Every structure is written in structure tokens, then in C-alpha cells.
């Protein structure tokens, strides 16, 4: 009998679908990358999603974020995401947290309840903290490296952080996690050298080489820096790759195996 996930079950099998339906995945960051992660996980039958992001949909999000439409402008991203998930899979349990994630708010989350964590946030301190806490609890985590200032979506790949090169954010993450005794982390990154964006001053406080906010949170005050350029396809592909890894891992298929 046909159902929402009939086509998915043809590839993952009934057992794989049951594993997905029993899984709880936390997606930290529901922007250009994370929005597509949520979309793909909802369409893959993941049973429970925790969505964490403090931002609201803005006009500059319309060019690349799947949750951003004229109708969602001004709304909390997590609220827009929850409604979209409900329209795709009403059976999915969704918990939303309109919270800016960082070391100062991390204690609000019990990582032991998650079957998988997706890091799609844009602050270095937050990304490091997520990796330390998730891995410390033995929870699988996959992290998105810089997607800003990139044009070639085909250059994105899955790798261990220790094996990455070129990406400025991955270099910082390797150094900082090594100091904390962590040498391995699954990431999605690109060897494409980041472009230098054209002059376009902005109030957004982002790192102009990696497309990621500097280590000190903008909520704590930082020097203004140039906003990275970003198009519709690179963040979208990064998000889909992240979600694909989560689905394969949760359903029981390694990258070298075929369903």
C-alpha cells in the first residue's frame, strides 16, 4: 500500500524506515544550510526533530533559504520550520528553541537524548562547543564548514576534519578541537578557495573569509566585518549532503554500503 515514504522504503527497507521514525535529530542553525537539512530529514521520515535558531526570516534570506518567503518575513525561523515539517509529515514531533546557541546557553540542552546532531550554525565558538558536547556524550555529529563566498556546489564533499584542506573554517576547527583532545569530526566542506566578496558594507558581523562569524559572538560585541556572498545552490547542496549522511547513518548504511 502506498504511503508517504513508500519510495524511501524501496531503498532503505522497512527496518531502515523504522530506525528513522524512532530517531530524534537536533538541527542547530535553520538558515541557508540548516533549512535544507530540516526539509530533507522531514521528507525522509525522521520521527522527531529539535530545531534551534534565534533568528527571524529577513529580506536578505530570500535568495537562498528554503524557509524564507514573502509570507514568512519577520517570523521566527524555527516557527516557520515547524509549520513546514507539519505540512510534510504531520506525524513528526517537532520541538523548537528560539535560542542563540553558544557555551552560555548550551546547558539548556540534554545531548544524551539525541540520536544525531547537525551543526549548521555560524559561530566558531558555538561549533566547537557543539562538537565537544555531542562527542562527549557519544552522540554522532556532522558539522557544516563555510558555505559562504563559494560558487561551485560540486566541490562539496564529506570528510573527516583531520583530512580537510583549503577551507579557512576547517583549519580553525582542527586547531581548536585538537587543543580539546578531539581529532576526528565528520564534516561537509569544500576545497574551493573562498572568493573575496565585492565591497558591500553590512551590519552583519561575519568573517569575510569563511562565511562564519568570528569566535566572539556578535551578541557580545565585535568589530564589524564584511558579509559573505551566498547564492541559492551552495548552501542548499551542503544541507542536502548533511541530511543524506544523517539518514544513511541512522538507517544503518555506511557510505561504502549499498542498500
LOVEXVEX-541407 format. One line per 5 residues: number of its first residue (from 1); for each residue y, x, z of N, C-alpha, C. Coordinates in Angstrom, 3 decimals, decimal comma. Example, Ala and Ser with C-alpha at 12.3 -4.5 7.8 and 13.67 -1.06 7.14 Angstrom:
BEGIN
1	-5,690:13,190:7,800:-4,500:12,300:7,800:-3,300:13,200:7,800  -2,250:12,850:7,080:-1,060:13,670:7,140:0,030:12,900:7,870
***
This chain:
BEGIN
1	-1,196:0,848:0,000:0,000:0,000:0,000:1,250:0,886:0,000  2,199:0,536:-0,845:3,413:1,329:-0,961:4,288:1,169:0,284  4,844:2,276:0,751:5,816:2,241:1,833:6,890:3,277:1,571  7,834:3,389:2,496:8,975:4,289:2,302:8,556:5,708:1,963  7,491:6,185:2,600:7,107:7,587:2,459:5,809:7,772:1,673
6	5,481:6,818:0,811:4,250:6,914:0,026:4,208:8,182:-0,818  5,318:8,485:-1,475:5,353:9,670:-2,346:5,279:10,951:-1,527  5,882:10,957:-0,363:5,824:12,134:0,502:4,404:12,368:0,997  3,726:11,282:1,348:2,362:11,382:1,871:1,395:11,933:0,834  1,696:11,710:-0,449:0,847:12,260:-1,501:0,823:13,785:-1,457
11	1,859:14,384:-0,935:1,941:15,846:-0,832:1,561:16,366:0,544  2,007:15,688:1,577:1,802:16,187:2,941:0,586:15,585:3,625  0,063:14,486:3,094:-1,094:13,844:3,706:-0,709:12,993:4,901  -1,639:12,153:5,333:-1,359:11,263:6,460:-1,109:12,041:7,742  -1,907:13,081:7,964:-1,723:13,866:9,190:-0,353:14,521:9,212
16	0,077:15,044:8,063:1,392:15,661:7,989:2,497:14,661:8,278  2,364:13,455:7,753:3,372:12,425:7,987:3,401:12,011:9,455  2,235:11,958:10,060:2,189:11,607:11,483:2,864:12,681:12,328  2,685:13,937:11,959:3,349:15,017:12,686:4,868:14,882:12,570  5,331:14,563:11,373:6,768:14,397:11,181:7,301:13,216:11,992
21	6,579:12,121:11,995:7,043:10,925:12,698:7,093:11,146:14,209  6,278:12,070:14,717:6,267:12,356:16,153:7,262:13,448:16,551  7,934:14,025:15,591:8,790:15,192:15,851:10,226:14,797:16,171  10,840:15,593:17,054:12,266:15,473:17,339:12,956:16,761:16,886  13,918:16,617:16,000:14,648:17,758:15,457:16,115:17,641:15,840
26	16,680:18,728:16,326:18,106:18,773:16,647:18,839:19,506:15,525  19,859:18,862:14,980:20,680:19,479:13,945:22,059:19,725:14,535  22,383:20,982:14,704:23,680:21,369:15,251:24,623:21,683:14,092  25,635:20,857:13,916:26,567:21,002:12,812:26,221:20,037:11,694  27,083:19,029:11,459:26,790:17,996:10,465:27,849:18,053:9,364
31	28,092:19,254:8,860:29,104:19,435:7,823:28,508:19,589:6,438  29,051:20,548:5,677:28,609:20,738:4,304:27,146:21,089:4,190  26,632:21,882:5,112:25,213:22,249:5,137:24,404:21,241:5,961  24,829:20,998:7,186:24,066:20,159:8,096:23,925:18,715:7,654  24,922:18,191:6,948:24,820:16,820:6,470:23,640:16,639:5,526
36	23,419:17,620:4,670:22,280:17,548:3,751:20,963:17,769:4,473  20,984:18,538:5,552:19,774:18,689:6,373:19,375:17,332:6,938  20,334:16,625:7,530:20,059:15,313:8,101:19,552:14,353:7,030  20,182:14,370:5,876:19,768:13,497:4,770:18,307:13,720:4,405  17,933:14,973:4,230:16,575:15,288:3,791:15,553:15,009:4,885
41	15,897:15,280:6,135:14,961:15,007:7,223:14,728:13,513:7,378  15,794:12,728:7,239:15,645:11,269:7,330:14,760:10,752:6,202  14,922:11,277:5,009:14,139:10,835:3,854:12,723:11,402:3,867  12,454:12,335:4,774:11,116:12,926:4,878:10,280:12,303:5,983  10,871:11,414:6,770:10,111:10,713:7,792:10,118:11,337:9,157
46	11,062:12,259:9,435:11,163:12,803:10,792:11,527:11,664:11,739  10,785:11,540:12,833:10,899:10,361:13,672:12,092:10,307:14,594  12,622:11,454:15,011:13,733:11,466:15,965:14,678:12,613:15,628  15,964:12,315:15,623:16,982:13,299:15,287:18,071:13,303:16,348  18,448:14,497:16,786:19,617:14,668:17,639:20,687:15,327:16,786
51	21,856:14,717:16,705:22,919:15,186:15,824:24,104:15,621:16,665  24,531:16,875:16,485:25,566:17,453:17,336:26,716:17,975:16,482  27,898:17,407:16,667:29,097:17,855:15,947:30,299:17,138:16,538  31,372:17,850:16,793:32,563:17,238:17,395:33,597:16,799:16,365  33,399:17,151:15,101:34,427:16,917:14,094:34,427:15,494:13,546
56	35,554:15,150:12,934:35,694:13,896:12,206:35,780:14,193:10,713  35,425:13,225:9,909:35,479:13,387:8,451:36,936:13,490:8,027  37,240:14,523:7,251:38,611:14,728:6,780:38,663:14,746:5,258  39,861:14,677:4,734:40,050:14,618:3,282:39,455:15,833:2,591  39,562:17,011:3,207:39,060:18,235:2,588:37,537:18,326:2,607
61	36,875:17,371:3,268:35,405:17,338:3,277:34,839:16,643:2,041  35,655:15,877:1,337:35,152:15,033:0,254:34,528:15,828:-0,892  34,926:17,090:-1,040:34,430:17,856:-2,185:33,007:18,377:-2,003  32,439:18,282:-0,764:31,155:18,946:-0,579:30,255:18,349:0,497  30,729:17,433:1,308:29,924:16,936:2,419:29,376:15,541:2,111
66	28,070:15,381:2,209:27,426:14,143:1,800:27,858:12,955:2,647  28,276:13,191:3,871:28,722:12,094:4,732:30,164:11,692:4,459  30,888:12,521:3,730:32,311:12,286:3,513:32,549:11,387:2,305  33,096:10,222:2,561:33,533:9,300:1,511:34,884:8,747:1,948  35,534:8,050:1,049:36,810:7,438:1,412:36,621:6,484:2,597
71	35,480:5,825:2,644:35,224:4,861:3,718:34,961:5,513:5,071  34,514:6,768:5,076:34,207:7,417:6,361:35,324:8,326:6,853  36,419:8,441:6,106:37,524:9,299:6,530:37,992:8,917:7,940  38,131:9,921:8,790:38,598:9,708:10,144:37,512:9,381:11,144  36,318:9,107:10,671:35,229:8,757:11,584:34,545:10,013:12,125
76	33,952:9,892:13,300:33,138:10,991:13,820:31,968:11,224:12,879  31,709:12,472:12,558:30,636:12,782:11,629:29,277:12,321:12,150  29,072:12,464:13,448:27,765:12,066:13,984:27,559:10,563:13,887  28,632:9,786:14,006:28,512:8,337:13,869:28,207:7,948:12,429  28,901:8,592:11,496:28,631:8,324:10,086:27,201:8,713:9,726
81	26,730:9,819:10,304:25,367:10,275:10,031:24,338:9,317:10,608  24,588:8,827:11,800:23,655:7,881:12,421:23,506:6,620:11,572  24,600:6,104:11,066:24,536:4,905:10,228:23,797:5,185:8,922  24,012:6,356:8,367:23,331:6,690:7,107:21,825:6,808:7,325  21,425:7,443:8,417:19,999:7,551:8,727:19,396:6,163:8,895
86	20,110:5,270:9,573:19,609:3,911:9,787:19,430:3,173:8,469  20,279:3,455:7,493:20,154:2,817:6,179:18,977:3,368:5,376  18,536:4,583:5,727:17,417:5,213:5,026:16,095:4,908:5,717  16,060:5,130:7,022:14,842:4,924:7,801:15,197:4,270:9,140  15,228:2,945:9,179:15,630:2,234:10,403:14,750:2,547:11,606
91	13,530:3,034:11,369:12,627:3,336:12,485:12,966:4,647:13,175  13,769:5,475:12,544:14,100:6,774:13,135:14,968:6,599:14,379  14,681:7,372:15,407:15,506:7,390:16,612:16,589:8,453:16,437  17,821:8,058:16,649:18,933:8,986:16,463:19,801:9,016:17,713  20,019:10,214:18,233:20,935:10,409:19,347:22,097:11,264:18,853
96	23,300:10,869:19,192:24,479:11,581:18,705:25,252:12,206:19,851  25,803:13,376:19,570:26,575:14,118:20,561:27,863:14,612:19,894  28,985:13,913:20,102:30,255:14,375:19,530:30,819:15,529:20,356  30,100:16,638:20,322:30,380:17,774:21,198:30,538:19,044:20,354  31,507:19,861:20,717:31,640:21,183:20,110:30,665:22,112:20,810
101	29,630:22,557:20,105:28,597:23,355:20,759:29,033:24,805:20,932  28,805:25,310:22,121:29,056:26,707:22,431:28,447:27,008:23,783  28,537:28,229:24,247:27,964:28,588:25,548:28,472:27,697:26,678  29,711:27,209:26,543:30,301:26,398:27,615:29,752:24,967:27,636  29,150:24,507:26,560:28,587:23,144:26,515:27,068:23,151:26,364
106	26,467:24,312:26,247:25,036:24,419:25,957:24,151:23,811:27,035  24,604:23,813:28,277:23,784:23,293:29,363:23,583:21,782:29,289  24,297:21,128:28,383:24,114:19,684:28,212:22,857:19,356:27,405  22,184:20,395:26,899:21,031:20,179:26,037:19,771:20,791:26,637  18,704:20,005:26,636:17,397:20,476:27,077:16,597:20,867:25,831
111	16,555:22,140:25,534:15,926:22,591:24,298:14,414:22,399:24,300  13,826:22,263:25,473:12,375:22,110:25,544:11,897:20,794:24,932  12,800:19,828:24,743:12,412:18,536:24,190:12,324:18,549:22,667  12,809:19,620:22,051:12,867:19,669:20,593:11,629:20,330:19,993  11,221:19,797:18,852:10,149:20,425:18,082:10,713:21,439:17,090
116	11,999:21,301:16,793:12,642:22,238:15,861:14,152:22,134:16,060  14,846:23,244:15,868:16,299:23,284:15,942:16,840:23,830:14,630  17,856:23,168:14,097:18,544:23,632:12,895:19,960:24,042:13,288  20,301:25,274:13,001:21,639:25,801:13,278:22,457:25,751:11,994  23,382:24,794:11,935:24,291:24,700:10,800:25,732:24,677:11,289
121	25,987:25,352:12,411:27,342:25,388:12,958:28,094:26,592:12,401  29,386:26,649:12,700:30,216:27,657:12,039:30,932:28,598:13,004  30,393:28,786:14,192:30,948:29,807:15,090:29,863:30,815:15,438  30,229:32,065:15,444:29,271:33,126:15,727:28,720:33,006:17,144  29,598:32,746:18,113:29,131:32,640:19,491:28,131:31,499:19,643
126	28,406:30,376:18,966:27,502:29,243:19,045:26,161:29,535:18,402  26,185:30,214:17,271:24,947:30,525:16,561:24,074:31,470:17,386  24,698:32,443:17,997:23,955:33,378:18,837:23,347:32,651:20,035  24,155:31,793:20,661:23,682:31,068:21,830:22,514:30,143:21,471  22,607:29,473:20,323:21,515:28,599:19,884:20,224:29,377:19,714
131	20,307:30,524:19,062:19,108:31,331:18,834:18,491:31,789:20,152  19,323:32,244:21,071:18,826:32,740:22,352:18,146:31,618:23,134  18,765:30,455:23,187:18,225:29,357:23,986:16,975:28,754:23,355  16,992:28,543:22,051:15,823:27,956:21,401:14,629:28,894:21,486  14,817:30,143:21,114:13,708:31,089:21,137:13,240:31,343:22,571
136	14,172:31,281:23,505:13,795:31,452:24,907:12,891:30,340:25,406  13,004:29,158:24,792:12,153:28,029:25,144:10,921:27,936:24,236  10,783:28,883:23,312:9,655:28,858:22,382:9,770:27,783:21,320  11,005:27,343:21,037:11,233:26,288:20,050:11,592:26,923:18,705  10,931:26,533:17,625:11,280:27,074:16,308:12,731:26,755:15,962
141	13,408:27,708:15,360:14,790:27,504:14,938:14,992:28,162:13,588  15,808:27,537:12,751:16,214:28,137:11,487:17,723:28,073:11,424  18,342:29,148:10,961:19,793:29,279:11,018:20,385:29,498:9,629  21,465:28,801:9,360:22,184:28,977:8,100:23,206:30,096:8,242  23,159:31,024:7,309:24,174:32,069:7,266:25,362:31,561:6,438
146	26,297:32,425:6,138:27,524:31,984:5,477:27,298:31,374:4,105  27,817:30,149:3,899:27,737:29,484:2,594:29,101:29,411:1,923  30,143:29,811:2,649:31,476:29,775:2,084:31,727:30,928:1,128  32,663:30,725:0,200:33,059:31,742:-0,773:31,907:32,179:-1,676  30,961:31,274:-1,922:29,816:31,576:-2,782:29,788:30,586:-3,953
151	29,313:31,054:-5,117:29,224:30,206:-6,303:27,805:30,024:-6,808  26,892:30,924:-6,430:25,549:30,941:-7,008:24,531:30,362:-6,026  24,244:29,080:-6,168:23,282:28,434:-5,272:21,877:28,983:-5,461  21,580:29,508:-6,650:20,239:30,035:-6,909:19,979:31,336:-6,170  21,018:31,948:-5,598:20,849:33,200:-4,858:20,409:32,970:-3,412
156	20,415:31,723:-2,956:19,995:31,430:-1,590:18,499:31,649:-1,422  18,110:32,171:-0,266:16,690:32,404:-0,005:16,396:32,333:1,487  15,125:32,170:1,791:14,658:32,152:3,173:14,171:33,547:3,524  14,552:34,039:4,687:14,142:35,387:5,072:14,187:35,523:6,593  13,573:36,566:7,070:13,752:36,958:8,466:15,102:37,668:8,555
161	15,833:37,404:9,611:17,153:38,014:9,779:17,093:39,529:9,648  16,000:40,126:10,121:15,861:41,584:10,078:15,809:42,118:8,660  15,485:41,271:7,694:15,322:41,707:6,310:16,512:41,340:5,431  17,561:40,792:6,012:18,713:40,362:5,223:19,607:41,542:4,860  20,410:41,334:3,836:21,374:42,351:3,413:22,565:41,654:2,760
166	23,641:42,370:2,615:24,870:41,928:1,947:25,666:40,925:2,783  25,041:39,875:3,277:25,724:38,789:3,982:26,441:39,307:5,238  27,776:39,174:5,326:28,511:39,671:6,494:28,098:38,989:7,797  27,849:37,697:7,743:27,452:36,985:8,956:26,084:37,452:9,441  25,146:37,628:8,524:23,809:38,091:8,905:23,888:39,455:9,562
171	24,791:40,299:9,093:24,949:41,628:9,689:25,408:41,512:11,144  26,381:40,649:11,392:26,861:40,436:12,759:25,758:39,845:13,626  25,034:38,872:13,093:23,960:38,235:13,863:22,863:39,229:14,209  22,491:40,093:13,271:21,465:41,111:13,546:21,883:41,984:14,710  23,126:42,440:14,657:23,612:43,338:15,705:23,650:42,654:17,064
176	24,206:41,439:17,108:24,373:40,758:18,385:23,046:40,291:18,979  22,140:39,817:18,138:20,846:39,373:18,662:19,984:40,555:19,094  20,107:41,676:18,396:19,373:42,872:18,802:19,788:43,295:20,204  21,070:43,186:20,506:21,557:43,515:21,838:20,947:42,614:22,906  20,528:41,425:22,472:19,937:40,454:23,398:18,413:40,457:23,332
181	17,867:41,452:22,657:16,415:41,600:22,588:15,733:40,731:21,565  16,500:40,153:20,632:15,932:39,297:19,586:16,050:40,009:18,248  14,928:40,253:17,613:14,922:40,976:16,345:14,507:40,105:15,161  13,989:38,915:15,439:13,499:38,074:14,350:14,064:36,662:14,473  14,520:36,132:13,356:15,070:34,778:13,288:14,972:34,313:11,842
186	14,387:33,133:11,636:14,314:32,602:10,268:15,695:32,114:9,842  16,145:32,565:8,682:17,480:32,203:8,206:17,435:31,828:6,723  18,465:31,107:6,315:18,738:30,882:4,897:20,036:31,616:4,597  19,978:32,526:3,627:21,161:33,348:3,352:21,207:33,693:1,872  22,275:34,351:1,476:22,444:34,745:0,078:22,902:36,196:-0,005
191	22,361:36,912:-0,990:22,808:38,285:-1,248:24,029:38,320:-2,162  24,472:37,147:-2,582:25,675:37,100:-3,411:26,876:37,581:-2,600  27,588:38,601:-3,065:28,770:39,052:-2,322:29,796:37,925:-2,252  30,369:37,674:-1,089:31,354:36,594:-0,974:32,600:36,899:-1,795  33,101:35,885:-2,472:34,340:36,026:-3,221:35,521:36,029:-2,267
196	36,610:36,602:-2,694:37,840:36,513:-1,924:38,589:35,282:-2,399  38,817:34,305:-1,510:39,491:33,082:-1,946:40,935:33,345:-2,353  41,429:32,514:-3,237:42,818:32,610:-3,645:43,709:32,278:-2,460  44,945:32,754:-2,512:45,862:32,505:-1,403:46,069:31,011:-1,222  45,725:30,531:-0,031:45,866:29,114:0,282:45,899:28,966:1,792
201	47,024:29,296:2,430:47,095:29,271:3,885:46,663:27,921:4,444  45,972:27,961:5,561:45,474:26,729:6,172:45,488:26,870:7,673  45,469:25,750:8,362:45,403:25,775:9,813:43,988:25,965:10,306  42,998:25,850:9,396:41,623:26,072:9,819:41,447:27,529:10,180  40,717:27,797:11,239:40,567:29,157:11,739:39,189:29,671:11,396
206	39,018:30,107:10,147:37,715:30,554:9,710:37,768:32,001:9,263  36,644:32,676:9,384:36,531:34,056:8,948:36,539:34,101:7,421  37,395:34,942:6,820:37,580:34,882:5,379:36,524:35,652:4,601  35,565:36,269:5,264:34,534:36,990:4,530:33,202:36,261:4,537  32,908:35,554:5,605:31,604:34,903:5,703:31,683:33,396:5,644
211	32,875:32,829:5,775:32,981:31,389:5,828:32,588:30,837:7,176  32,581:31,667:8,196:32,177:31,249:9,533:33,269:31,623:10,516  33,503:30,745:11,461:34,548:31,010:12,433:34,237:32,274:13,220  35,279:33,025:13,593:35,063:34,261:14,343:34,450:33,988:15,697  34,033:35,058:16,373:33,261:34,934:17,602:33,979:34,119:18,669
216	35,284:34,215:18,738:36,018:33,434:19,730:36,327:32,069:19,159  35,971:31,027:19,866:36,133:29,661:19,387:37,588:29,337:19,128  37,893:28,579:18,046:39,269:28,169:17,785:39,803:27,289:18,913  38,889:26,656:19,674:39,324:25,854:20,806:39,887:26,751:21,901  39,547:28,037:21,861:40,023:28,974:22,867:41,249:29,740:22,384
221	41,591:29,553:21,112:42,748:30,220:20,572:42,393:31,488:19,823  42,754:31,554:18,541:42,513:32,754:17,751:43,668:32,930:16,780  43,725:34,085:16,195:44,702:34,336:15,156:44,310:33,561:13,906  45,277:33,028:13,201:44,965:32,240:12,021:44,398:33,116:10,913  43,402:32,577:10,242:42,794:33,291:9,134:42,618:32,344:7,972
226	42,294:32,900:6,838:42,227:32,103:5,622:40,968:31,256:5,578  41,119:30,024:5,118:39,989:29,120:4,979:39,115:29,555:3,805  37,797:29,569:3,960:36,925:29,945:2,836:36,890:28,856:1,784  36,685:29,270:0,537:36,469:28,297:-0,523:35,043:27,786:-0,472  34,837:26,558:-0,893:33,492:25,996:-0,894:33,403:24,870:-1,902
231	32,272:24,819:-2,614:32,049:23,802:-3,634:30,928:22,869:-3,210  30,615:21,918:-4,073:29,647:20,887:-3,717:28,215:21,396:-3,649  27,875:22,431:-4,439:26,460:22,736:-4,619:25,882:23,802:-3,696  26,619:24,828:-3,319:26,031:25,878:-2,478:25,674:25,358:-1,078  26,591:24,703:-0,366:26,194:24,157:0,945:25,069:23,132:0,831
236	25,094:22,316:-0,220:24,057:21,293:-0,396:22,682:21,930:-0,563  22,606:22,950:-1,385:21,321:23,624:-1,606:20,866:24,327:-0,333  21,791:24,945:0,372:21,435:25,589:1,642:20,852:24,568:2,610  21,478:23,397:2,679:20,981:22,356:3,576:19,605:21,871:3,191  19,365:21,706:1,906:18,059:21,243:1,445:16,974:22,286:1,711
241	17,314:23,557:1,556:16,336:24,608:1,846:16,005:24,619:3,334  17,021:24,509:4,178:16,789:24,456:5,624:15,857:23,301:5,975  16,168:22,116:5,452:15,350:20,943:5,746:13,932:21,114:5,220  13,802:21,721:4,053:12,473:21,942:3,492:11,611:22,816:4,374  12,209:23,849:4,954:11,464:24,719:5,863:11,028:23,955:7,112
246	11,910:23,128:7,634:11,577:22,339:8,823:10,415:21,401:8,531  10,491:20,697:7,418:9,443:19,726:7,065:8,107:20,422:6,855  8,118:21,522:6,128:6,871:22,253:5,879:6,261:22,754:7,183  7,088:23,319:8,042:6,576:23,858:9,304:6,030:22,751:10,203  6,767:21,668:10,327:6,330:20,580:11,194:5,082:19,888:10,652
251	4,982:19,789:9,338:3,832:19,119:8,724:2,597:20,007:8,679  2,790:21,292:8,998:1,643:22,192:9,073:1,374:23,029:7,863  2,390:23,202:7,015:2,220:24,012:5,812:3,114:25,241:5,867  2,528:26,421:5,844:3,325:27,638:5,771:3,817:27,799:4,356  4,739:28,733:4,148:5,329:28,918:2,819:4,297:29,416:1,802
256	3,210:30,039:2,258:2,213:30,590:1,337:1,078:29,611:1,041  1,109:28,470:1,728:0,052:27,495:1,538:0,490:26,386:0,604  -0,444:25,763:-0,035:-0,162:24,600:-0,849:-0,780:23,392:-0,168  -0,073:22,250:-0,194:-0,627:21,052:0,421:-1,954:20,668:-0,175
***
